[in-house]
Amino acid sequence: MTTRDGYLSGSVLSRSELRTVWDTVDAARRIVALTHANPDADAIASLLALTDLRVRAGQEIIPAVGDGELPDTLRFLPGADRLVAPETISLQGVDLLVMLDCADEMRVGPTFQQHPEWFDGRIPIVNIDHHVTNTRFGSVNLIDPQAAATAELLGVMLIELGIPIEVDVATCLLAGIQGDTLGLRTPSTRARTLRLAADLLERDADLDTVVDNLFRVKPFSTIRLWGLALTRAERLGAIVWTEITPDMLTSSEAAAAEGEGIVNFLAGSKGSRVGALLYRLHDGWRVSLRSVREDVNVADLARLYGGGGHPRAAGCRLAPGIEARDRFLTDLAARLEALPVHRG
């Protein structure tokens, strides 16, 4: 049992480990902070929370998203205007790279391909993440698969080390937790997650704004995109799946990020074991997998196709073409058919 502010009982983390990470960040003169391409609430919220903390400390920090894209639905987060385009960043004087919510370096997408020198070991990397498939690629790693979100991991570190959490940081951290737990509803939501959410509310985190923007209020373009995608939904064995194509984005006037919640909706289809959403890109398919079943670990399945993630939420990439899509779905359906079914 943890105390009010004691989050490390039964944790894989130690206070000395947290201190090492924080001291490494604190000692840097100029930081580039990155999160993954196709960012979700946890990715952007964690990035902005760390940025706010370092700016208040008088440190130079440059925050960026791996593909340079900020979904409109996340522009409400405090400090979103601080994000810069990766291509404008100069490494001159940069002595630390902090990567947030990335299971491996390639998750930053175009930045990894366009700037390999960022990741060749000349600049130390602090790797802060909660994915069970994290490759521990950093010079310093803070990895906690028990955390429901990277924002939870950051919050635990701040409270355990006695670092003040101002209202904007509290709001960002709460948004990251809410986003990755679908409003504190996923199996990854633990007692620690709820305690931290309460602590953030006591620090005046703006819950109404977070919930409105993440769950209650949707652009009309999102509604149109969901309609198009759900119309295409199909069942193949234990999979319920659909796709999002460039034409669908154009006709709905939606950004790709507006389709993210669809896969969670598909995963809840009665009788299914996995929900799959496939985005058709110019260089292949980006696949999101979800399951609400205890007898299916989608992270294990995603690894078979070069991806990874969490037991209930994971993803991978596929080669381009309808044939690659259909081969993947057929193979995945066969693997699910071979898995034992939990009857409890």
N, C-alpha and C positions, 0 to 999 in steps of 0.2 A: 504494500500500500504506500503510495507516495503522499508526502505532505503537501500543503497548499502550493508551495513553490518548488517542491522537490520532484523533479521529473526523471531522475536517473535510476530510481529503484527498479531493478529488473531490466534495465536498458542495456543495449549493446555498447552504449557510449560511456565514456568516463569524463569527469570534469577536466582532467588534465588534457584529454584529447580535444575537448572544446576550447580550452585555453590556448593550445598550440595553434589551432586554426585561427582563432581571433587575433592572437599576437602576430601571426604571419601576415594577416591582412593589415593590421594596425601599423606594422613596421614599413609597409610599402610606401614609396613616394608617389608613384603614378600607376594606377590600376586600370586595366580593361576588364570589364565584367560582361560576360556573354551568357545568353540562354539559347535554347534550341529553336530551330526553324519550326514554322507552323505552331507558334506558341499558344499555350493555354493560359488560364488564369494563374495557376501556380507558378508557371515560368516567369510571366511578366511581373507578378506581384512580388516574388522573391527577389528578382533583379532590382525592382524599384525600392524595395525595403532596404536592401544592402546599400544601394546608391544613396538613399536619404541619410542613413547612418554615417556613411563616410563623408558626405558633404557637410553634415553638421559638425563632424570632427575636423573640418578644414582640409580634408584630403582630396587630391585630384583623382576622380574616378570617371571613366567613360563607359556608360552602359549601352549595350547594343543587342539586338536580336539577330540570330544567325542568318536569317534571310532578309533582314531589314524590314520585315512586315509587322505592324501592330494592328491587330483586329480592332475595328471600330468599337466592338462591344467591350473592349478593355481600356478605352481611352479615359474612362472615368477614374481610373486609379491615380492617386496622388503622385505627381512626379512623372507622369507619362510623357510630358513635353521635354524631359531630359534625354530621352532615347536618341541616339544618333545612328546614321547609316554606317554599316561596317566599312564600306569602301572609303569613307572619309577619315578613318582612323589611321594615325601614324604611330608606329611602334617606338619612335624616338623617345627615350626616357622612360618607357614602360618597364617596370621591374616586377610586375605580377599580373597574371591572368587568372581571374576567378570565373569558373564555369558552374552554372547553377542549373539543376534539374536536367542534367545531361548524362545518360548512361554510358556514353562514350563520346570521343571527340567528334565523330562524324555526325552526331545529332545536330550540330550547328549548321548543317546543310551547306549552302553555297560558300559560306565563309571558310569552311574546312578545305574546299577545293580551290578557292581563289587565294587563300593565304596560308599555304602549308607551313611557312616559316613561323607562324604563330605557335605551332604545335610541335616543333622539332626538338624541344627540350632546352632551347636557349633561354626561354623565359619560364620561370617556375609557374606551375599551375596549382591553384587550390580548387579542389573538386568537391562540391557540396551537392548531395543528391540523396534520393530515397528509393531509387529503383533497385530491385533485387538483382538485376542483370548488370549493374554498374561494373565496369572493368577496372576500376581503381587506377585510372590513368594519370592521376595527379601526382605532383611532387608531395603534396599534402592532401589527404583524403578525409572527408567527413561524410560517411555513408551510413544511413540508418534505414534499412528496409521496413522497420517497424513503424516508421513515421508515415502518416497518411499523406503527407505532402512535404515538399522541400520547405515550404513556408513554416510547417510545423517544426521541422528540424532547426530552422533559423530561430524561431521563437523560443524553443527549448534552450538553445545556446545563449541567447540574450538574457533570459531570466536566470538561468543557472549561474551566469557570470556576473549578474548584477548590473547589466548594461541598460540604461534608461531606454524605454520604448515610448517615443512620442506618438501623437494621435495618427499622423500619416503612416508611420511604420505599422502601427497596430491595425489600421484599416487594410493596408496591403497584405499583412500576414493573415488576417481573417479571410480576406478574399481568396488567397491561395488555398487555404484549408477548405473553405466552402466549395471552391471550384473542383478540387480533386476528390472531394467526398460527396459531391452532388448534394450539398446542403446537409452534411453530417449524416448521410444515409448509407454509405457503402460499408462493406465488411472491414475495410481498413480503419474505420472510425473506432478508436479505442478510448478508454477512460482518460488517458493522457490528452488525447485530441480535444475532448470536451472540456477538460480543465483548462487547457491553454486557450480555447475559444472564450471561456468565461473570463480568464485573466485579460485577454485582449479587449473584451467588452468593458471591463473595469478601467481600462486605459482609454476609453472613449472611442474605440473602433466604431465606424459608421456602418452598423449592420444593415439598416434599411437600404442604404445606397448600394451596398454589396449585393444584397438579395435581389433588389430591383434589376440591377444591370446583368446579373448572372442568370437569373431564373424567371423573373416575372415579366419584364418588358423586353419585347423582341421587335426588331425592325421588320417592316412589311416584306422586305427582301428575304428575310429568313423564313417567313411563313411560306412564301412562294417556293423557295428552294426545298423546304421540307416536303411540300406538296408534290413537287416533281420527283424527289427521291423516293418517297413512300409509294408513289404510284408504280415505281419500278421494282418494288420489293419482291423478292422471290424466296422460296424455301428449297434447299437442297439438303436432303437428309436432315441432320440436326442443326443445320445452319439457316438462319434467316439473314439475307444479305441484300444490299442494294449498292448503287454506284452513283458518283457525282462526276459529271463530265464538264469540260469547258463550255459546251453549248448550254448546259443547264445553268451554269454560273452567269453566262451572258444574258439568258432570257429572264432570269430572276433578279438580275442586277445585284447578286450577292457575292460576298467574298467566300473563299473556300472555308475559312474558319467558322462561318455561320452554320455549317453542316455538322459540326463536331458532336452535338447532342443526339444526333439521329441514331448513332450506333448503340447508345445506351437504351434508347427506345426499342430498337430491334431486339436487343438481348433479353428484354422482358417479355418477348412473345411466348405465350404458353406452348410448351412442347419443344421449344428450341433449347439447345445447349450453348450455342455461340451466336452472337450477332456480329456481322462483318459489314464494314463500310469501306468501299474501294474508291479512291480518288484517281481519276485518269489524268496523268500528267504527261508532258511532252516526252519525258524520258522513262516512263513506266507507270507503275501503280503504287500509290501509298495506301496501305491497308491498316485500318483500325479494327481491333478485335476486342469484344467484351463478352463476359459471361457473368451470370448471377448464380451459377451452379457451383456447389462445393466440390463436385467431382470433375471439374474441368479447370485446368490451369492454362490460361491463354498465353502466359509468358513462356511456358515450356513449348507450346505449339509454335509461337512466333520465332523462337530460337531455331526451329527446324528450317526456317526460311530466311535466316540471317538477321532476325529482328530480336525484340526483347520487350521488357516492360514489367508489369505486375501480374500476379495470379489472376486478377479479374479484369485487367486492362492492359493491352499490349498492342504492338504493331510491327510491321515489316514493310519491305519494299519488294516489288516484283518487276520483272522485265516488261517492256511495252507490248501491247497487242492483246486482242481478245483471247487468243489461244493461251497466252500466259495466265490471264485471269481465270479462264475456265479450268486449266490444269491445276491451278492453286485451289480453287473451290472444290474440285473433284477429289483431290488428294486430301484436303482438310476434312471433307465429309467422311472419307474412308477412315481416316485416323480417329475421328470422333466415334465412328461406328465401332471401332476396335476397343475404345476405352470402356472400362466397367462403369455401370450406372449405379450411383449411390441411391439406395431406396429409403434411406432414413429420413 
